[in-house]
Amino acid sequence: MVSTTLLNSDLSKQSWSDLKPEGFLKALENAGDKLVVVDFTATWCGPCKNIAPFFKELSEKPENQNVVFLKVDVDDAADVAQHCEIKCMPTFHFYKQGKKVHDFSGANQDTLAEKIKQLRC
């Protein structure tokens, strides 16, 4: 039912169902100058389950208050996953001003934390 969840504190835990690429692009636009970190995940994916608590923890850190954390379930939001050319999970995309500035695949906590630190400025 729920395909996408915003995890950062100022947006609370807003969720959408049936997210389409247009809605995804609108969410990126609404973030303005903030870094947007998107976790493309699946409920059946072991590595996705392993990194999910760490992703949530990052979203709650004070130094990331100006970062938007977005989770997209690739099964529930297949159109968005296809639009973003997701081939494996977890895959993380990083956007600034609506444009993708970096991506990587895999459940590497160090890479995720370092990339957020590097790009959030």
Protein Blocks (a to p, Z undefined) as FASTA:
>chain_A
ZZbdcfbfklmpaddehiafklmmmmmmmnomaccddddddfklmklmmmmmmmmmmmmp
mklmmcccddddfklmmmlmmmnopabdcdddddeehiafbdcedjdfklmmmmmmmmmZ
Z
